[in-house]
Amino acid sequence: MFLKIEKLIPLFTLIFISCASSSLTKDSKSKYPKASKKADEVLQMMSNAERTTFYIDSKKIATGKNVKALINENPHTIVADPEGYRPKETYIQPPYLEESPVRFTFMVEDKVSRDSMIAENSAAGERKEEDSQSSDQSSAEGEPVRGKIENNRTAAPVIDAQVPRTAMDRPDDIAVVLGNRNYENPDVPNVDYAARDARTTKKYLVRTLGFQKENVIYVENADAAAMKRIFGTTSDPRGQLYDWVKPGDSDVFVYYSGHGAPNPETETPYLVPVNSNPNYLSQNGYPVDQLYENLSQVPAESVTVVMEACFSGVSEEGAVVQDISPAVLSVENPVMAMENGLAFTAGTAEQVSTWYNEKKHGLFTYYFLKGLRGAADANEDQAVTAEEMGSYLGEKVPYRAQRMHSRKQTPQVVGQVEGRVLVQYDESVPSQN
């Protein structure tokens, strides 16, 4: 889906010339599969992977590298599922132009090994039935695990392989999960575990926190256009997230894993889309202040932000922006001032977000998810509160960063902490310490 501009221009030009020479008649449209009964707009979907099966709003359309289908004028969710790769999903809104195909790009790291595919298919089948085992068990790491555990027989870290399922049910709540791993600019290092962080976080949102899968806006390798579409712009905060929220009823959860960096001129913090040039963040980055300002205007009951990113301009793999000073994140931004706003961030502005290579996750995300599994439940009341999570992260992350890299990393918790429950387990689950 995310291709460089120089690759798009010649393709658009060829298609435009073709469209200019002849228009589609009603008869020629009839050969395309329909996503719905009243579909009449042509949508072209393209993938670089062989045998890609395309879905529109969960309906199977066709298999191939270049597929056309008829859609109506409503927004749609498009999924590309190539053989041997993890599927990718995107959300599109009208107007639709046949000469502007929806593109999906699959890379080597998106491949799924045969063993992993067997394990994932097995786990998917098992999720149709409740696990018959009692939840009164400890994890492989010797720490308590709350809730029912999915029987996923993989060699993955325990937070990936054993995701607790609780009785929480949040039909109106909306989540946004972004994992920016692959950066197009050759001078910008990749964030090796960002996609894995995002995928696992989505699992916890659905299985543990009770979000509906269809209420999770999930994007890997989000470009600038995707961020604006989801969160809105400076002039209009009414993005996809705003439209999905049920005013006064929805709680919002936003997770981001990827690069952050300061504007070299103003030193204000930005999220770095995968297609941006960090030297020109004011033109192609997404300002953190704007993110919080727009979130403050979403008519949600509460907003929780979890950010696996630093804004020092330096990452595990090297500099994101050359010759700059660390950004200074203001605690006065709107989401912090909101009555029910809460943010967990990986560290302070001048620090580097550490990778936990042994666990194949960002260090902050690893312990945040582990905390949700029950490790942060300090008083053993079968619930993890924001205050408990903050204390747990403050204990685990700095010590591990210091031990692994002789580096300081201090997670920050800002906003409405008191009384906020992140996850509630069944009352019948006994204490496991």
Summary of the structure (lengths in Angstrom):
residues: 433
radius of gyration: 22.0
end to end distance: 46.3
largest distance: 72.6
contacts: 1401
relative contact order: 0.10
helix: 29%
strand: 24%
